[in-house]
Amino acid sequence: MREFHSFLQPMIGQFIEYRQVSNKWCSTNEANLYYFDDFCKNNFPTVDTLQQEMVDSWCATRPTEINNSRNSRIFVVKIFVQFLHARGLSSVIPPEYLPESPSTYIPHAFTQAELAAFFQACDSIGLKKHAWICKARQITIPVFFRLLFSSGIRTNEARLLRTKDIDLETGVLSIVSSKGPNQHFVVLHNSMLQLMRSYDREIRKLIVNRFYFFPTQSNSHYCREWVIDNFELIWKSCGFGYATAYTLRHNYATANINQWVGEPKFGSKFTYLSKSMGHSTLESTKYYYSLVPEFAGILRKTSEASFNEIIPEVDKHED
């Protein structure tokens, strides 16, 4: 854990311990709280109590930020202030989120040929050196990216999977380190479960008592840049245009939705998809319907009223 140096240090320690016990803590939260602590120490060196000016100054939108980025940055400060307020440790008013900015990003639509080529490239990683990191990369990448593709989990959820979060007997993943506060569960396809079991056997030869399912040599988890860099390197080696590892999550959602055309029980399937993807609301999942316009059109043509009742309008989505 990072070292905090402002007058907030004791309260931050209590807050982090509370969030960890509740399984609601992640490295991104820790980093942003550390930056807030450093901001208070450097800009208010003589102050020994949390003041409204500190929170308001830190949470103000920066020139380079859109509302979505700002909201993400201040999330941990908001819940920290709420934590203190609920315990009578501060009267500071928590910051408010700004309306989310509309996104113009259109995820890459993978073709079957692209996916086949990409995973073939993952499987063809050579062993240039017999160093630990090279061996681990060779066996980890094919499994890691197939997990994203087959389960739709977020990249950070895959990175932060602990060995105890995966039941290799039943194939159930317990997603604890997620974007939102709620734990959720994912059931692996049998073929993916077999790959996870094989990987588990191989990685145990390199590191016996690992904490994370996909461990680094230091028995920690891979960083966000590891995912970005490896996906980009392999994807570009196939000669394709721009795409990101996170787009595999979009593909998972739209591929499932495309299979529902003509099926009457789309409402229950939609709910299952939403829960599996870890969305806190059905509205978040509805974003993916905009990526399958033909299907959305069929539903609206069939019954506009029931469509809106089951899948209400949404003004934001998660990236």
N, C-alpha and C positions, 0 to 999 in steps of 0.2 A: 504494500500500500504506500502511496505517496506520503511525504511528510508535509504537514500544514504548519504554517508559521505565524498566522495572525492571531488576534485575541479569540477568534472563532474556533481555534483548534479543539478545545475540549468538547464543544457542542457538535462540531463536525464529526468527531470520533463517535459520539453517542448516536448521531444520525446514521452514519455508515453502518455501525453495528446493528442498528434497528433494521435497516434496509437489507443487510446481508442475511440476517435471521429470517426475514420475510421473503428471501429469494427474489429480491427486487433491486439488485445492484449490478452494475456493469462497468467496464473500463471507461466507456465514454462519459458516463455520469461522473466518475471519479476525476477525469481530466478536466471537465468543465467546472467542477466544484473547486479543484485546485487552482484554476485560473481566477476564479472569483475570490478565493482566499488571498492569492497573490495581489490581486487588484486592491483589496481592502488594506492589506499590509503596506503597499507602496503609496497609496493615495490618501489614506487616513491613518498615518503612523501613530498619532497620539490618542486615537479614539479606542475605547475599550468596551463599547456596546454597539450592537447592530443598529444602524440608523436608516431611515427611509431613503436618504440621499444615496447611500451606498448601493442599495438594491436598484433604485431607479436609474442611477448612472450606469451600472453594469448591464442592466436589461434594456437600455435604450438601443434602438435599431441602429446598426452601424452603416456607414455609407455603402459598403460592399455587400450588405445583406438584403435578401428578400425576406418577407414575413415568415416563410416556412423555416428558413435557416435560423432566424432570430428565435423563433419559438423553440426549436430544437436545442439551441444553445442555452436558453434560460430555464429549460425544463427542470434541471436538478436544483437550481437556485429557488425556483418557485416551490417545489415540494420541501426543500430545506426550511424555507421561511414558514411554510404551513406546519411543518413538524415543530418548530420552535413556538409558533403561535398557539398550537393546540396544547402545549405543555406550560403555557404562561411564561415562557422564557423571552418573548419578544412581542411587541405590539406593532411591529412593522407590517404593512399591508403587502401581501404577496403580489407579484406582477401579474398582469393579465396577458393572455395570448392575443396576438393580432390576427385578423382574418387571414386565412391561408391564401397565398397567391395562386392563381390558376396556373397549372403546368401546361407547357406546350410540348413537352417531351413525348415522343412516340417511340415506344420500345421496339427494338428490332424484331421482326417476325421471322423466326428460324424456319428454314426449310428442312425436310428430312435429310436431304443431301448434305446440308451444312452441319447438322447435328452428327450425322454419321462420320463426316470428315473430322470434326472437332474431337469426338471421342476416340477415333482411330489415332489421332495425333497425341491424345493423352496417354493412350496405351503404348505408344511408340517412343516414349521418353527414354533416351539412352542413359547408360551409367558411365559418365565420362570419368568420374573418380570414384574410388571406393570409400569416400568419406561418408560419415553418418548422414550428413545433410542431403547428399546426393541419393543415397539409398532410400531415405525417408521420402524425398520428393517423388521418386520413381513409383513408389507404392501408394503414396497418399493422393496425388493429383487425380488419377483415374477414379478413385472412390469418392473423393470430396466433391468433384463437380457432378458426378452421377447422382450423388445424394441431393444436391441442389435441384437437379433436373427432375428427379423422380418423386420428390417429396414437396417441393415448393417452399421449403423453409428459407428464411432469410440467410444471407451470407454470414452475418454475425452469430446467428443461432447455430450454424454449423461449426463455426470456429470455436465457439465457447462450449460446445457439447462436452460434458464430463463423462467419464466411463460409467459412472453410476446413473447417468441419465438415459442410458440405452440398455434395454432388456434384449439381449441377443437370443433369448429363447423365444419370446413372443413377437419381437420385431417392433416394439412400441418405444417411441422416443418421447421423453419428457422434456419439453422445451421450457427451460427456466429463464435463461438469459435472453430475453426477447426485447422487442421495441416497446411494447406496452407493459403494464404491470401484471398481467394475468398469465399464469402458467397454462400451457395447453399441450395436447398430446397428438402425435402423428404416428400412424401405423404404416410401416414400410411394406412396399411390394416384396413378395417373396424373393424375387431375383436380386433386389437390392439388399435384402437381409443376408443372402448368401455371400454377397460381396463384402458386407460389413463384417461378417464372421471371418472370412478369409483375411481381410485386412487386419483384424484384431490379432489373429495368429501370427501374421508377419511382423507387425509393429512391436509385438511383445519380444521378438528376438533382438530388437534394437533398444528398447527401453521397457524394463519389466514392470515396475510399479508406477505407471503413468497416471496422472490426474485427469488430463484431458484426453478425449478419444482420439483427436488428431494432435499429437504433441510435438513441440519443438524439442531440440536437443537438450534444452535447459528445463524440460518438463513443464513448460508453459504452453500457452495457446498461440496460434499464428495470428499475426496482426492483419489489419484491414488491407494494408499495402501488399501483403503476400498474396491475397486473393486477387486483387486488381492486377498486379504485375504478371502473375502466372496465367491468368485467363487471357490477358492481352497478348502475351507472348505466344501462346498456343493458337489463339484465334487468328492472329495476324500471320502466323506461319502457314495457315490454310489459305491465305490470300483473300479473305473476306473483308467486307466493310466494317463500320463501327458497330460494336455491341459490347455489353458488359455482362459480368457474371450474374448480376442481379436480374438481368433479363430472363434468365432461366426460370425465375420465380413467375414472371409474367407469362412465360410460355406454359408453365404448369397450369396456371389458372385458365388461360384461353383454350388450351388443349382439352381440358375437362369440359368447359362450357360448350365447345364445338361438338362434343359427343352427345350433348343433350338435345340436339335439334330433333323435334318430333316426339320427344318423351313427355308425358303428361305431368310427371311428378318433379318438375324442375325446382319447385319451392323447397322441398326437403333436401334435394341434392345441393342447392345453393347454400342452404344452412350448413350442411356438412362441410362444404368447401370453405366457407367462412371460418368455421371453428378450426379446421385443419390448418388453415393459413395463419391462424393466430390473430385475426382481426377482432377488435373489441366491439365493432358494430357491423351490421349487415351493409350499412351504407358504404363502408370502406371497400367491401368486396364488389359492390355494384360498379365500381370503376372499370373492372375488367370487361363488363358488358359493352362498354364503349369501344373496346378493342375488337369486339366481334359484332359489328353493326348489323350484319345479316341476321344473326340470331336475335338480337334485340328487336329488330324490325318484325320478325315473325311473332315474337311474344306480344308486342304492342298491337299488331294487326289482329291477333287472336282474341286478346282481351286487355285493352288498355287499362281498365279499372283494376282488374285483379293484379296486373303487373305492377302498378303503382302501389297497390296495397302490400304486396309481398316484398317488393324491392323498391323502397321509396327513393325519391330523388336525393342526390348527394352533391355537395359543393366542395368536397375535398377528397383526396386519396393519399395513400402513403407510398413513398418511394423507397 
